[in-house]
Amino acid sequence: MVIRIQSVNHMNAFLLPNNIQPKAAQYKVFQADDGVILFIPVKDISE
């Protein structure tokens, strides 16, 4: 699947499709040298 970066209030945002359900309330974000963007969960929603 391909998603596009959206501009929201002068910030870049990824709008997730409905079939992707976040499992955490917060994520750490990293970008690798090759451009890969990783979202790593910080805290579980159920906590």
N, C-alpha and C positions, 0 to 999 in steps of 0.2 A: 504494500500500500504506500502511496505517496501523499504526504501532507505538505502544505505550504506555510511559510512563516507569515503571520498576520501582524500588522502594526496596530497596537492597542494602547492608547494614551502615551504615545511616543516611546513605547517599549515593544520588543519583539516577543511574539507569543506563538506557541504551537497549539492549535485547536485539535483536541483528540477526538477521533471518531467514537461513536457510542459503544462499539465493541471492545474498546480498551477501558477497563475499569480500574482507576487508581487504587492501590492497596495501602497507601500511606497518605498522611496529611501534608508531609513535607518531603522534599527531595534535595539532595546535593546535586549540582550540575557541573559537569566537566566537559571540556572539548579537547579531543586528541589532536595531535599535529596533522593528521590526515583529514580532519574536519568532522569526525564522528562525535556526536553529542550523546553523553551518557547521563541518565537520570537515576540516581541511587537513592532508594527510600531511606529516610532518617527515622521516622516514627510510625508505627502501625496505627491505623484509624481506630482499632478496637481498644487501644490502651487509654 
